[in-house]
Amino acid sequence: MAVRWYQWPSIERQLVTYGKSFLGPYAFAVELEDDPNICLSGVCDFARRTITVNPRAHPGPPRTQYLLTRGLLVHEVGHARYTTPRDGATPVVQQVTNVLEDERIERIMGGQFWTVRRALTALTRH
């Protein structure tokens, strides 16, 4: 079996470092997980203090997946930085809150870090 593009140690390190570079003072681990049963797209787990992103969440050639993975990383880091966890809320309230937060945090991240706009735009369009 061939090694997938994101399994190369240099690429994996680069993506993890890229995600961590936008965390600022927020201590979260950043990891890649290609099993859709574990991580369908991306998740910011406040309880475990982890950001997990699936580099195969979106179909396409490696170049496209790489750009979208960077967008997912920035998106989930935005949740770590700017979303307040809603512990005890019902699943419906949590889902609605997350949907409303998505656009807000992407606008904030794109405004604060102009270099991420291309990845966020690609993710939004996809």
N, CA, C and O of each residue as an XYZ file, in Angstrom:
504
protein
N       0.845     -1.179      0.000
C       0.000      0.000      0.000
C       0.888      1.240      0.000
O       1.855      1.327      0.757
N       0.555      2.168     -0.835
C       1.334      3.399     -0.957
C       1.057      4.335      0.212
O      -0.029      4.329      0.792
N       2.042      5.123      0.535
C       1.895      6.119      1.585
C       1.095      7.283      1.008
O       1.415      7.793     -0.065
N       0.068      7.692      1.716
C      -0.746      8.817      1.258
C      -0.002     10.118      1.510
O       0.909     10.173      2.336
N      -0.392     11.162      0.796
C       0.334     12.439      0.837
C       0.468     12.990      2.248
O       1.513     13.553      2.576
N      -0.520     12.856      3.076
C      -0.508     13.442      4.414
C       0.221     12.559      5.428
O       0.420     12.966      6.573
N       0.619     11.354      5.015
C       1.338     10.459      5.914
C       2.852     10.658      5.842
O       3.593     10.087      6.642
N       3.305     11.456      4.897
C       4.730     11.764      4.842
C       5.054     12.558      6.100
O       4.360     13.529      6.400
N       6.075     12.178      6.836
C       6.390     12.878      8.089
C       6.577     14.388      7.915
O       6.143     15.167      8.764
N       7.206     14.795      6.842
C       7.430     16.240      6.645
C       6.115     16.989      6.414
O       5.953     18.109      6.898
N       5.194     16.397      5.695
C       3.897     17.032      5.436
C       3.056     17.047      6.710
O       2.438     18.060      7.039
N       3.034     15.930      7.420
C       2.265     15.880      8.657
C       2.786     16.913      9.658
O       1.995     17.625     10.277
N       4.107     17.001      9.822
C       4.694     18.000     10.730
C       4.327     19.411     10.301
O       4.002     20.261     11.130
N       4.383     19.651      8.981
C       4.082     20.992      8.482
C       2.640     21.370      8.776
O       2.373     22.494      9.201
N       1.707     20.452      8.557
C       0.296     20.743      8.806
C       0.016     20.959     10.290
O      -0.726     21.871     10.654
N       0.599     20.134     11.141
C       0.411     20.290     12.586
C       0.999     21.624     13.044
O       0.374     22.345     13.822
N       2.188     21.950     12.568
C       2.817     23.233     12.923
C       1.993     24.395     12.413
O       1.837     25.398     13.109
N       1.464     24.274     11.204
C       0.613     25.314     10.630
C      -0.594     25.570     11.529
O      -0.908     26.719     11.838
N      -1.265     24.510     11.944
C      -2.423     24.661     12.827
C      -2.040     25.275     14.159
O      -2.719     26.185     14.635
N      -0.972     24.800     14.766
C      -0.538     25.319     16.066
C      -0.105     26.781     15.993
O      -0.213     27.516     16.975
N       0.380     27.195     14.837
C       0.897     28.568     14.724
C      -0.186     29.622     14.916
O       0.127     30.776     15.211
N      -1.444     29.253     14.756
C      -2.542     30.206     14.916
C      -3.237     30.089     16.277
O      -4.172     30.837     16.562
N      -2.786     29.164     17.107
C      -3.430     28.960     18.404
C      -3.125     30.066     19.412
O      -3.924     30.324     20.312
N      -1.992     30.707     19.268
C      -1.625     31.726     20.247
C      -1.450     31.090     21.616
O      -0.782     30.063     21.738
N      -2.042     31.686     22.652
C      -1.850     31.179     24.012
C      -2.726     29.975     24.369
O      -2.692     29.510     25.508
N      -3.497     29.473     23.430
C      -4.425     28.379     23.712
C      -3.713     27.041     23.529
O      -3.214     26.745     22.444
N      -3.666     26.241     24.579
C      -2.943     24.968     24.562
C      -3.855     23.839     24.089
O      -4.621     23.271     24.868
N      -3.760     23.529     22.806
C      -4.492     22.413     22.211
C      -3.492     21.573     21.423
O      -2.586     22.114     20.789
N      -3.656     20.261     21.462
C      -2.892     19.380     20.588
C      -3.562     19.411     19.219
O      -4.781     19.560     19.129
N      -2.785     19.273     18.164
C      -3.309     19.249     16.796
C      -2.911     17.915     16.179
O      -1.746     17.519     16.216
N      -3.904     17.226     15.609
C      -3.632     15.916     15.029
C      -4.440     15.702     13.755
O      -5.490     16.308     13.544
N      -3.908     14.816     12.915
C      -4.594     14.411     11.688
C      -5.150     13.011     11.907
O      -4.477     12.152     12.475
N      -6.367     12.787     11.461
C      -7.014     11.476     11.594
C      -7.812     11.210     10.323
O      -8.782     11.913     10.039
N      -7.408     10.191      9.551
C      -8.067      9.929      8.271
C      -9.216      8.920      8.349
O      -9.819      8.596      7.326
N      -9.523      8.426      9.533
C     -10.640      7.488      9.687
C     -11.934      8.285      9.882
O     -12.094      8.951     10.905
N     -12.860      8.226      8.918
C     -14.095      9.001      9.045
C     -14.981      8.556     10.210
O     -15.867      9.305     10.624
N     -14.761      7.359     10.741
C     -15.519      6.921     11.912
C     -15.053      7.637     13.182
O     -15.799      7.740     14.156
N     -13.836      8.120     13.159
C     -13.280      8.848     14.299
C     -13.453     10.350     14.107
O     -13.859     11.061     15.026
N     -13.140     10.828     12.895
C     -13.251     12.256     12.591
C     -13.751     12.408     11.162
O     -13.016     12.141     10.211
N     -14.983     12.829     11.013
C     -15.573     12.965      9.684
C     -14.928     14.103      8.899
O     -14.602     13.933      7.724
N     -14.742     15.238      9.518
C     -14.158     16.409      8.857
C     -13.143     17.075      9.777
O     -11.938     16.989      9.544
N     -13.622     17.727     10.802
C     -12.754     18.379     11.770
C     -13.515     18.607     13.061
O     -14.733     18.780     13.058
N     -12.780     18.605     14.169
C     -13.428     18.808     15.462
C     -12.462     19.493     16.423
O     -11.266     19.205     16.455
N     -13.021     20.397     17.191
C     -12.291     21.034     18.283
C     -12.905     20.482     19.570
O     -14.036     20.817     19.923
N     -12.161     19.650     20.252
C     -12.651     19.005     21.474
C     -12.134     19.792     22.676
O     -10.961     19.692     23.037
N     -13.011     20.566     23.284
C     -12.619     21.411     24.408
C     -12.279     20.576     25.643
O     -11.410     20.960     26.425
N     -12.949     19.448     25.826
C     -12.701     18.609     27.000
C     -11.309     17.975     26.936
O     -10.591     17.947     27.936
N     -10.934     17.470     25.768
C      -9.631     16.822     25.588
C      -8.545     17.811     25.188
O      -7.362     17.470     25.184
N      -8.947     19.043     24.851
C      -8.011     20.087     24.394
C      -7.263     19.628     23.141
O      -6.042     19.751     23.051
N      -8.025     19.094     22.172
C      -7.437     18.637     20.912
C      -8.197     19.208     19.730
O      -9.400     19.462     19.796
N      -7.474     19.399     18.666
C      -8.045     19.761     17.365
C      -7.682     18.620     16.434
O      -6.504     18.314     16.249
N      -8.687     17.992     15.851
C      -8.479     16.859     14.964
C      -9.092     17.183     13.608
O     -10.222     17.664     13.522
N      -8.335     16.915     12.560
C      -8.785     17.207     11.197
C      -8.539     15.979     10.325
O      -7.498     15.329     10.426
N      -9.519     15.672      9.463
C      -9.402     14.558      8.532
C      -8.924     15.087      7.179
O      -9.677     15.787      6.502
N      -7.695     14.772      6.770
C      -7.185     15.269      5.487
C      -7.888     14.670      4.272
O      -7.722     15.162      3.156
N      -8.669     13.615      4.479
C      -9.420     12.997      3.382
C     -10.897     13.356      3.450
O     -11.720     12.706      2.806
N     -11.237     14.370      4.210
C     -12.641     14.751      4.386
C     -13.284     15.180      3.076
O     -14.487     15.006      2.885
N     -12.496     15.733      2.184
C     -13.016     16.224      0.912
C     -12.284     15.533     -0.227
O     -11.060     15.407     -0.196
N     -13.030     15.085     -1.235
C     -12.386     14.398     -2.356
C     -11.603     15.372     -3.229
O     -11.820     16.583     -3.195
N     -10.705     14.820     -3.995
C      -9.943     15.636     -4.929
C      -8.495     15.210     -4.943
O      -8.087     14.324     -4.192
N      -7.718     15.848     -5.802
C      -6.287     15.530     -5.863
C      -5.583     16.013     -4.591
O      -6.121     16.852     -3.868
N      -4.399     15.495     -4.316
C      -3.675     15.876     -3.105
C      -3.518     17.387     -2.912
O      -3.629     17.877     -1.789
N      -3.266     18.112     -3.969
C      -3.095     19.565     -3.841
C      -4.364     20.220     -3.282
O      -4.288     21.102     -2.426
N      -5.512     19.787     -3.766
C      -6.788     20.322     -3.271
C      -7.024     19.892     -1.834
O      -7.423     20.705     -0.999
N      -6.782     18.624     -1.538
C      -6.965     18.137     -0.173
C      -6.042     18.860      0.804
O      -6.435     19.150      1.934
N      -4.834     19.147      0.376
C      -3.879     19.868      1.226
C      -4.420     21.264      1.571
O      -4.397     21.669      2.733
N      -4.898     21.987      0.573
C      -5.442     23.325      0.799
C      -6.673     23.273      1.702
O      -6.817     24.098      2.604
N      -7.558     22.311      1.465
C      -8.757     22.173      2.290
C      -8.414     21.743      3.720
O      -9.081     22.156      4.667
N      -7.385     20.921      3.877
C      -6.938     20.530      5.216
C      -6.430     21.747      5.973
O      -6.700     21.894      7.165
N      -5.702     22.612      5.298
C      -5.252     23.853      5.945
C      -6.458     24.707      6.350
O      -6.465     25.300      7.428
N      -7.472     24.768      5.489
C      -8.682     25.504      5.825
C      -9.387     24.916      7.036
O      -9.857     25.652      7.904
N      -9.464     23.590      7.097
C     -10.079     22.925      8.254
C      -9.301     23.210      9.536
O      -9.888     23.446     10.592
N      -7.978     23.186      9.430
C      -7.160     23.482     10.605
C      -7.428     24.890     11.125
O      -7.622     25.089     12.324
N      -7.437     25.860     10.224
C      -7.703     27.241     10.627
C      -9.103     27.368     11.219
O      -9.302     28.054     12.221
N     -10.056     26.710     10.600
C     -11.438     26.744     11.085
C     -11.524     26.208     12.515
O     -12.109     26.851     13.386
N     -10.946     25.041     12.754
C     -11.016     24.439     14.088
C     -10.200     25.228     15.111
O     -10.595     25.316     16.274
N      -9.086     25.792     14.704
C      -8.327     26.667     15.600
C      -9.171     27.886     15.958
O      -9.120     28.368     17.090
N      -9.938     28.379     15.007
C     -10.842     29.494     15.283
C     -11.840     29.143     16.379
O     -12.152     29.978     17.228
N     -12.338     27.914     16.363
C     -13.225     27.484     17.446
C     -12.483     27.496     18.783
O     -13.021     27.949     19.793
N     -11.240     26.994     18.785
C     -10.460     26.962     20.026
C     -10.238     28.371     20.568
O     -10.258     28.588     21.780
N     -10.029     29.317     19.671
C      -9.745     30.692     20.094
C     -10.992     31.486     20.457
O     -10.961     32.265     21.410
N     -12.079     31.312     19.729
C     -13.193     32.256     19.822
C     -14.551     31.671     20.194
O     -15.527     32.412     20.311
N     -14.632     30.367     20.380
C     -15.917     29.757     20.740
C     -15.911     29.393     22.220
O     -14.947     28.825     22.733
N     -16.988     29.725     22.881
C     -17.160     29.335     24.282
C     -17.940     28.028     24.309
O     -19.039     27.954     23.760
N     -17.387     26.995     24.942
C     -18.111     25.711     24.998
C     -19.459     25.872     25.685
O     -19.583     26.619     26.655
N     -20.453     25.179     25.187
C     -21.804     25.216     25.740
C     -22.086     23.913     26.480
O     -22.911     23.106     26.053
N     -21.398     23.725     27.578
C     -21.605     22.506     28.374
C     -23.026     22.473     28.907
O     -23.548     23.484     29.376
N     -23.640     21.318     28.832
C     -24.983     21.143     29.366
C     -26.091     21.531     28.405
O     -27.263     21.297     28.701
N     -25.755     22.120     27.260
C     -26.782     22.479     26.279
C     -27.267     21.220     25.568
O     -26.540     20.231     25.465
N     -28.482     21.269     25.089
C     -29.026     20.134     24.348
C     -28.271     19.987     23.029
O     -27.673     20.952     22.553
N     -28.290     18.800     22.432
C     -27.600     18.615     21.154
C     -28.082     19.578     20.066
O     -27.283     20.029     19.245
N     -29.361     19.894     20.053
C     -29.883     20.826     19.040
C     -29.288     22.220     19.252
O     -28.866     22.865     18.292
N     -29.255     22.677     20.478
C     -28.679     23.997     20.778
C     -27.191     24.005     20.434
O     -26.692     24.987     19.885
N     -26.483     22.935     20.747
C     -25.065     22.851     20.412
C     -24.857     22.912     18.901
O     -23.950     23.597     18.429
N     -25.685     22.207     18.142
C     -25.555     22.196     16.684
C     -25.836     23.572     16.094
O     -25.078     24.050     15.250
N     -26.915     24.213     16.529
C     -27.256     25.550     16.024
C     -26.158     26.545     16.385
O     -25.766     27.370     15.559
N     -25.670     26.468     17.600
C     -24.584     27.354     18.025
C     -23.360     27.155     17.152
O     -22.726     28.128     16.744
N     -23.021     25.910     16.861
C     -21.858     25.623     16.030
C     -22.022     26.191     14.619
O     -21.087     26.773     14.068
N     -23.193     26.025     14.047
C     -23.442     26.541     12.695
C     -23.294     28.069     12.667
O     -22.692     28.625     11.748
N     -23.842     28.727     13.670
C     -23.731     30.186     13.734
C     -22.295     30.632     13.987
O     -21.861     31.662     13.472
N     -21.566     29.863     14.772
C     -20.174     30.194     15.077
C     -19.270     30.022     13.862
O     -18.292     30.755     13.720
N     -19.578     29.067     12.981
C     -18.697     28.761     11.858
C     -18.355     29.993     11.031
O     -17.180     30.288     10.815
N     -19.353     30.701     10.576
C     -19.081     31.881      9.747
C     -18.379     32.966     10.545
O     -17.464     33.618     10.041
N     -18.798     33.162     11.777
C     -18.203     34.204     12.614
C     -16.711     33.976     12.819
O     -15.911     34.897     12.659
N     -16.337     32.744     13.175
C     -14.920     32.496     13.436
C     -14.088     32.544     12.159
O     -12.926     32.950     12.194
N     -14.671     32.135     11.031
C     -13.924     32.218      9.779
C     -13.691     33.669      9.384
O     -12.630     33.999      8.855
N     -14.655     34.531      9.630
C     -14.462     35.962      9.365
C     -13.386     36.545     10.277
O     -12.542     37.325      9.834
N     -13.420     36.165     11.536
C     -12.410     36.660     12.477
C     -11.019     36.169     12.076
O     -10.076     36.958     12.013
N     -10.890     34.882     11.807
C      -9.580     34.326     11.448
C      -9.055     34.940     10.158
O      -7.875     35.275     10.064
N      -9.929     35.090      9.160
C      -9.514     35.696      7.903
C      -9.153     37.161      8.055
O      -8.288     37.662      7.337
N      -9.803     37.855      8.979
C      -9.485     39.254      9.226
C      -8.209     39.426     10.017
O      -7.448     40.365      9.781
N      -7.969     38.531     10.950
C      -6.791     38.632     11.801
C      -5.539     38.090     11.104
O      -4.445     38.624     11.285
N      -5.700     37.046     10.322
C      -4.574     36.406      9.639
C      -4.877     36.348      8.139
O      -5.478     35.383      7.669
N      -4.477     37.347      7.406
C      -4.847     37.433      5.991
C      -4.306     36.260      5.179
O      -4.859     35.936      4.128
N      -3.239     35.619      5.645
C      -2.641     34.513      4.892
C      -3.524     33.271      4.843
O      -3.268     32.372      4.043
N      -4.553     33.200      5.675
C      -5.414     32.013      5.705
C      -6.638     32.164      4.816
O      -7.400     31.211      4.652
N      -6.835     33.321      4.252
C      -8.062     33.578      3.481
C      -8.240     32.626      2.312
O      -9.357     32.178      2.052
N      -7.171     32.309      1.603
C      -7.286     31.416      0.441
C      -7.791     30.036      0.862
O      -8.668     29.466      0.214
N      -7.231     29.504      1.953
C      -7.647     28.180      2.433
C      -9.086     28.209      2.938
O      -9.853     27.282      2.677
N      -9.458     29.269      3.661
C     -10.829     29.372      4.153
C     -11.827     29.553      3.013
O     -12.919     28.986      3.049
N     -11.458     30.338      2.004
C     -12.338     30.532      0.848
C     -12.528     29.207      0.105
O     -13.643     28.872     -0.295
N     -11.443     28.459     -0.077
C     -11.545     27.153     -0.751
C     -12.444     26.218      0.044
O     -13.260     25.500     -0.534
N     -12.301     26.223      1.353
C     -13.133     25.371      2.204
C     -14.598     25.777      2.118
O     -15.475     24.919      2.025
N     -14.864     27.064      2.148
C     -16.243     27.560      2.063
C     -16.861     27.197      0.722
O     -18.019     26.782      0.670
N     -16.119     27.342     -0.345
C     -16.647     27.029     -1.681
C     -16.861     25.545     -1.868
O     -17.767     25.129     -2.590
N     -16.047     24.762     -1.235
C     -16.165     23.322     -1.386
C     -17.395     22.826     -0.647
O     -17.677     21.628     -0.651
